[in-house]
Amino acid sequence: MPQQMTFGLLVGNRGFFPSHLAATGRTEMIAAIERAGHKAICVTPEETSFGAVETYEEAKRCTALFQKNAKDIDGIIITLPNFGEERGLADAIRLSNLKVPILIQATPDDTGKMSIAFRRDSFCGKMSIANNLRQYGEKFSLTTLHTEAPDSAEFAKDLQEFAATCRVVRGFRNLRLGAIGARPAAFNTVRYSEKLLEQSGITVDTLDLSEIFGRIAKLPDTDDFVQQKLNAIKSYLPTNNTPEAALLKMSKLGVVIDGWMKSNDLTISSVQCWTSMEEFFGIVPCTIMSMMSEKLLPSACEVDTMGTLSMYALTLASETPSALLDWNNNYGNNPDKAVCFHCSNLPKHFFNEGVKMDFQQIVAGTVGKENTYGTLDGKVKAGAMSFARFSTDDFTGTIRGYVGEGAFTDDSLNTFGGAGVVEIPNMQKLLRYICENGFEHHVAANFANVAAPVKEAAEKYLGWPMHHHQ
């Protein structure tokens, strides 16, 4: 079920324009927000003239309301039914100090109603409030069209994208993530800077695999949580070919990870494999990670912490599971197609029917088949997709990334693990960008079109330079 968002609503009004437009515009915008399944917090006509914000005194009244509901407000929407008083609106933003995304909407004039009784001039007023917010040092988002009616299809789509942007910004605020185990020695590509993440308010908590294995050793097979997790695994996907002993190990691993993350208030995770988990514990962690990602709590392999952040951004925006994949193979001679693959811990959401638990064929050649049970094997389903990647750049002292959209296709593919064919317009241009800018071979993917709100959240509100591939 989609998450209900809460928006602080600021209604613009300038006295020598028709004030009745402010009154009706307020009602229309509240209806549009509620129609989308969200909630509006706005001063009433009893608290300010027409329930709008025009004067400094009215800005203070609005501020008191917003601050009272600060913990609930995900974003602010400024609606301009007429020109609007730019100072009052900007003052309300500054005094409230909510530091949430802001969307500016202006209602179009009707060319048949341009008399003094109905003329809006919000087309012009939108430029004025944008100018003032920039003077005040505030970041803000704009609707696709300069003017859009609250009840239009265009605004409904823009509101949907703004809500996605707000979810990403809120989700990343004071985010705590867990990094389990050391980065595999062969994967220099997933190095990252904890300090740059901390500067953005994102904390990494670490746990050594020795502690994981030690805690598992203390868990009896009959432990209630272990048995509950075992049942959850068997309900999650077919396990017919997997030894019971391996399933029990997965259950204990899941219980320990769940307990550690809960006790440390961690939301998402990255996990070591290749090949310590297999050699010294006897399973791969893929199924446990897949189950977390399926619950919208992404988990990335190879301790790719920036990978799990990329997954989480897409998950927050779309409210659906994300996966971490390799840009892995060309697909024939088509320059706009490629094979995306992992061995795999993809969430079940990504597969066609028929996905099953199997062993990890790549690592099995080194550590033995019996030590590599727990992967998900199946074909990725077809559908529209968005992709994203964040990376820390120590040379410039920034977090940066790229986003884009394409599709998983129905093209045939005879391989193992979790794999699908992607088609992305101008893909060779994207691949050149990835290589020239030193991005990792891992990319987050999601079955939704959410590249734009992820870019807006990361670039505008988090301050991370972003490239939008088109």
C-alpha positions in Angstrom: 0.0 0.0 0.0 1.5 3.4 -1.0 2.8 5.5 1.9 0.7 8.5 2.8 2.8 11.6 2.7 2.2 14.8 4.7 2.7 18.2 2.9 2.8 21.6 4.5 0.6 23.7 2.2 1.3 27.4 1.6 -1.4 29.3 -0.4 -0.3 32.5 -2.0 -2.4 35.6 -2.2 -1.7 39.2 -3.1 -4.5 41.6 -2.0 -5.0 43.6 -5.2 -5.6 40.4 -7.2 -8.9 38.5 -6.8 -8.7 37.0 -3.3 -11.6 34.7 -4.0 -9.1 32.8 -6.2 -7.0 32.2 -3.2 -9.9 30.7 -1.3 -10.9 28.4 -4.2 -7.3 27.6 -5.0 -6.7 26.4 -1.4 -9.7 24.1 -1.6 -8.6 22.8 -5.0 -5.1 22.0 -3.9 -6.1 20.3 -0.7 -8.5 18.1 -2.8 -5.6 17.3 -5.2 -3.3 16.3 -2.4 -6.0 14.1 -0.8 -7.0 12.6 -4.1 -3.4 11.4 -4.4 -3.7 9.7 -1.0 -1.8 12.3 1.0 -2.5 14.8 3.7 -2.3 18.6 3.7 -1.4 20.8 6.7 -2.5 24.3 6.0 -3.7 27.4 8.0 -7.5 27.8 7.9 -9.5 30.8 6.7 -10.2 31.5 10.4 -6.4 31.8 11.1 -5.4 33.9 8.1 -7.3 35.7 5.3 -8.7 33.1 3.0 -6.4 30.5 4.5 -3.5 32.0 2.6 -0.2 33.6 3.6 0.4 37.2 2.7 1.7 39.2 5.6 4.6 38.6 8.0 2.1 38.0 10.8 0.4 35.4 8.7 3.8 33.8 8.0 4.3 33.5 11.7 1.0 31.8 12.2 1.8 29.4 9.5 5.2 28.8 11.0 3.6 27.9 14.3 1.4 25.3 12.6 4.3 23.8 10.6 6.6 23.6 13.6 3.9 21.9 15.6 3.7 19.2 12.9 7.4 19.3 11.9 8.1 15.6 12.5 5.3 14.7 10.1 5.8 17.1 7.3 7.6 15.4 4.3 7.6 18.4 2.0 6.1 21.8 1.4 3.9 22.8 -1.5 3.4 26.4 -2.5 0.3 27.0 -4.6 -0.3 30.2 -6.4 -4.0 30.7 -7.3 -3.0 34.3 -8.1 0.2 36.2 -8.2 0.9 35.6 -4.5 2.8 37.7 -1.9 6.4 36.5 -2.4 7.6 37.9 0.9 5.1 36.2 3.1 5.6 32.9 1.4 9.4 33.1 1.6 9.2 34.2 5.3 7.0 31.2 6.2 9.6 28.9 4.6 12.5 30.6 6.4 10.8 30.8 9.8 9.6 27.2 9.7 13.1 25.9 9.0 11.9 22.5 8.1 14.6 21.7 5.5 12.3 19.6 3.4 11.8 19.6 -0.4 9.6 22.5 -1.7 7.3 22.3 -4.8 6.1 25.5 -6.5 2.8 25.3 -8.4 1.0 28.1 -10.3 -2.5 27.9 -11.6 -3.0 28.9 -15.2 -5.2 31.8 -16.3 -8.2 31.2 -18.5 -7.9 33.3 -21.6 -11.6 33.9 -21.5 -11.4 35.2 -17.9 -8.8 38.0 -18.0 -10.9 40.8 -16.4 -9.9 42.2 -13.1 -12.3 39.9 -11.4 -10.7 36.7 -12.5 -7.1 37.5 -13.7 -4.5 35.4 -11.8 -1.0 36.5 -13.0 0.4 33.4 -11.3 2.5 32.8 -14.4 4.4 35.9 -13.3 4.1 35.4 -9.6 5.9 32.0 -9.8 9.0 33.7 -11.0 8.9 36.1 -8.1 8.6 33.5 -5.4 11.3 31.4 -7.1 13.5 34.6 -7.1 12.9 35.2 -3.4 13.5 31.6 -2.4 16.8 31.7 -4.2 17.7 34.9 -2.3 16.8 33.2 0.9 19.1 30.3 0.1 16.2 27.7 -0.2 16.2 24.8 -2.6 12.9 24.2 -4.5 11.4 22.0 -7.2 9.2 23.1 -10.1 6.3 21.6 -11.9 6.9 20.3 -15.4 4.8 23.0 -17.0 5.2 26.5 -15.7 1.5 26.6 -14.9 -0.6 23.6 -14.1 -4.1 23.4 -12.6 -4.4 21.4 -9.3 -6.9 19.0 -10.9 -4.8 18.4 -14.1 -3.2 15.1 -15.1 0.1 17.0 -15.4 0.0 18.1 -11.8 -1.1 14.7 -10.6 2.1 13.2 -12.2 4.3 16.0 -10.8 2.8 15.5 -7.3 3.6 11.8 -7.6 7.2 12.6 -8.5 7.5 15.2 -5.7 6.3 12.6 -3.2 9.0 10.2 -4.4 11.6 12.9 -4.0 10.4 13.6 -0.5 10.6 9.9 0.4 14.2 9.7 -0.7 15.2 12.9 1.2 13.5 11.8 4.4 14.8 8.2 4.0 18.4 9.4 3.7 18.1 11.8 6.6 20.0 10.3 9.6 20.1 7.0 7.8 22.1 4.2 9.6 23.3 1.2 7.6 25.2 -1.9 8.4 28.3 -3.2 6.7 28.8 -6.8 7.6 32.3 -8.2 7.0 35.3 -6.8 5.2 35.4 -5.8 1.6 36.5 -8.8 -0.4 40.2 -8.2 -1.3 39.5 -8.6 -5.0 36.9 -5.9 -5.1 38.8 -2.6 -4.9 35.9 -1.2 -7.1 33.5 -1.0 -4.1 35.8 1.1 -1.9 34.0 4.1 -0.4 34.4 6.9 2.1 32.5 6.6 5.4 33.5 10.2 6.2 31.8 11.6 3.1 28.7 9.7 4.0 28.8 11.0 7.5 29.0 14.5 6.2 25.6 13.8 4.5 24.1 12.5 7.7 24.5 8.8 6.8 26.2 6.6 9.4 27.9 3.2 8.7 28.0 0.7 11.5 30.3 -2.3 11.0 30.3 -5.9 12.2 33.1 -8.5 11.6 32.1 -11.9 10.2 33.9 -13.5 13.2 31.2 -11.9 15.4 28.5 -13.1 13.1 29.8 -16.7 13.2 30.4 -16.5 17.0 26.8 -15.4 17.6 25.5 -18.1 15.3 27.5 -20.8 17.2 25.5 -19.9 20.4 22.1 -20.4 18.8 20.5 -23.8 19.3 18.7 -25.3 16.3 15.5 -25.3 18.3 15.6 -21.6 19.0 12.1 -20.1 18.3 13.5 -17.3 16.2 15.6 -19.8 14.2 12.6 -22.0 13.5 10.5 -19.0 12.5 13.1 -17.8 10.1 13.5 -21.4 8.7 9.7 -21.5 8.0 9.9 -18.0 6.4 12.7 -19.2 4.1 10.8 -22.3 3.0 7.7 -20.1 2.3 9.7 -17.6 0.4 10.8 -19.8 -2.5 11.2 -23.5 -3.4 14.1 -25.2 -1.5 13.6 -28.8 -2.6 17.2 -29.3 -3.7 18.8 -27.6 -0.8 20.1 -29.7 2.2 18.3 -29.1 5.5 21.6 -28.3 7.2 22.2 -25.5 4.8 18.7 -24.1 5.4 19.3 -24.1 9.1 22.5 -22.2 8.7 20.7 -19.6 6.6 18.1 -19.3 9.3 20.7 -18.6 12.0 22.4 -16.1 9.8 19.2 -14.3 9.2 18.3 -14.3 12.9 21.7 -12.8 13.9 21.6 -10.2 11.2 18.1 -9.2 12.1 19.0 -8.9 15.8 22.1 -6.9 15.1 20.3 -4.4 12.8 17.4 -4.0 15.2 19.6 -3.4 18.2 21.7 -0.8 16.4 18.7 0.9 14.6 20.0 0.0 11.1 17.8 0.1 8.1 19.8 -1.3 5.2 22.9 -3.4 4.8 25.8 -4.7 2.8 27.3 -8.1 3.3 30.7 -9.9 2.6 30.8 -12.9 0.4 33.5 -14.2 -2.0 34.5 -16.5 -0.3 34.8 -16.3 3.5 31.1 -17.0 4.1 31.3 -20.1 2.0 34.7 -21.4 3.2 34.1 -20.9 6.9 30.4 -21.2 7.3 29.2 -23.3 4.4 26.5 -21.3 2.7 26.0 -18.1 0.6 24.0 -15.3 2.2 22.0 -14.6 -0.9 18.5 -15.8 0.2 18.7 -13.8 3.5 19.7 -10.7 1.6 17.0 -11.2 -1.0 14.4 -11.5 1.7 15.5 -8.2 3.2 15.4 -6.4 -0.2 12.0 -7.9 -0.8 10.8 -6.1 2.4 12.1 -2.8 1.0 15.2 -3.0 3.2 17.9 -3.4 0.6 21.0 -5.6 1.1 24.0 -5.5 -1.3 26.7 -8.1 -1.7 30.4 -7.7 -1.7 30.1 -5.0 1.0 29.0 -2.6 -1.7 27.7 0.1 0.7 27.2 2.7 -2.0 25.4 0.0 -3.9 22.8 -0.5 -1.2 22.4 3.2 -0.9 21.6 3.3 -4.6 19.1 0.4 -4.2 17.5 2.3 -1.3 17.0 5.5 -3.3 15.1 3.6 -6.0 13.1 1.7 -3.3 12.1 4.8 -1.5 11.1 6.6 -4.7 9.1 3.6 -6.1 8.0 1.9 -2.9 9.0 -1.4 -4.5 12.0 -3.7 -4.2 15.3 -2.9 -5.8 18.2 -5.2 -6.8 22.0 -4.8 -7.3 23.2 -6.1 -10.6 26.4 -6.3 -12.6 26.6 -4.6 -15.9 27.8 -7.9 -17.1 27.6 -8.9 -20.7 26.9 -7.6 -24.2 23.8 -9.1 -25.8 24.6 -10.1 -29.3 25.3 -7.2 -31.6 22.7 -4.8 -30.3 24.5 -1.8 -28.9 21.5 -0.7 -26.7 21.2 -4.1 -25.0 23.2 -5.8 -22.3 22.9 -8.7 -19.8 22.5 -7.6 -16.1 23.4 -10.4 -13.7 24.1 -11.5 -10.2 24.6 -14.9 -8.8 22.1 -14.0 -7.1 20.5 -12.3 -4.2 17.8 -10.4 -6.2 14.5 -9.9 -4.5 11.8 -12.4 -5.5 9.9 -9.4 -7.0 12.4 -9.4 -9.9 11.8 -12.9 -11.2 9.4 -14.6 -13.5 7.6 -17.6 -12.0 9.8 -20.6 -11.5 12.6 -18.9 -9.4 14.1 -21.5 -7.0 16.9 -21.8 -4.5 20.2 -23.2 -5.9 23.9 -23.3 -5.3 26.4 -20.6 -6.4 28.0 -22.1 -9.6 30.9 -19.6 -9.8 32.2 -20.1 -6.2 31.4 -23.8 -6.1 34.3 -24.5 -8.4 36.6 -23.2 -5.6 35.0 -24.1 -2.3 32.7 -27.0 -3.3 29.0 -27.1 -4.3 28.0 -28.2 -0.8 29.2 -24.9 0.7 27.4 -22.6 -1.7 23.7 -23.2 -1.3 21.4 -20.2 -1.0 21.3 -18.4 -4.3 18.1 -17.5 -6.2 18.1 -18.9 -9.7 15.7 -17.6 -12.4 15.0 -15.2 -15.3 14.4 -11.5 -14.6 10.9 -10.6 -15.8 10.2 -8.0 -18.4 9.2 -4.4 -17.6 10.1 -0.8 -17.4 13.1 -0.1 -15.2 15.1 2.6 -13.6 18.8 2.4 -12.7 21.0 4.3 -10.3 24.5 4.4 -8.9 26.0 6.5 -6.2 29.8 6.7 -5.5 32.0 8.6 -3.2 34.7 10.6 -4.9 37.6 11.3 -2.5 39.4 13.4 -5.1 36.7 16.0 -5.2 35.3 15.4 -1.7 31.8 14.7 -3.0 29.2 11.9 -3.4 28.1 11.7 -7.0 26.0 9.5 -9.2 24.0 8.7 -12.3 20.4 7.7 -13.0 18.5 6.6 -16.1 15.7 4.5 -17.4 15.2 1.6 -19.8 13.5 -1.8 -19.7 14.1 -5.4 -19.0 13.1 -7.3 -22.1 11.7 -10.8 -22.9 14.8 -11.7 -24.9 15.9 -15.3 -24.3 18.9 -16.0 -22.0 20.4 -19.3 -21.1 22.5 -18.9 -18.1 22.4 -19.3 -14.3 21.8 -17.1 -11.3 19.6 -14.0 -11.6 19.9 -12.5 -15.0 17.9 -10.4 -17.5 18.4 -8.5 -20.7 18.1 -4.7 -20.4 17.5 -2.3 -23.3 18.6 1.3 -22.7 18.6 4.1 -25.3 22.0 5.3 -26.2 23.6 2.6 -24.0 27.0 3.0 -25.5 27.0 6.6 -24.4 26.1 5.5 -20.9 28.8 2.8 -20.8 31.4 5.4 -21.9 30.2 7.7 -19.1 30.5 5.0 -16.5 34.0 4.1 -17.6 35.4 7.6 -18.1 34.1 8.7 -14.7 35.3 5.6 -12.8 31.9 4.3 -11.6 31.6 0.8 -10.3 30.4 -2.2 -12.3 27.5 -2.6 -10.0 24.2 -0.8 -10.6 20.9 -0.7 -8.7 17.7 -1.4 -10.7 14.0 -1.1 -10.0 10.8 -1.9 -11.9 9.6 1.7 -12.0 10.2 5.0 -13.8 11.7 7.0 -10.9 15.0 8.3 -12.3 13.8 12.0 -12.2 12.7 12.1 -8.6 15.9 10.2 -7.5 18.0 12.8 -9.3 16.0 15.7 -7.9 16.4 14.4 -4.3 20.1 13.6 -4.6 21.3 16.6 -6.6 19.0 19.4 -5.3 18.4 18.4 -1.7 21.3 16.2 -0.8 23.8 18.2 -2.8 25.2 15.3 -4.8 26.2 16.0 -8.4 24.1 13.7 -10.6 24.1 12.7 -14.3 20.8 11.8 -15.9 21.3 9.5 -18.9 18.9 10.1 -21.7 
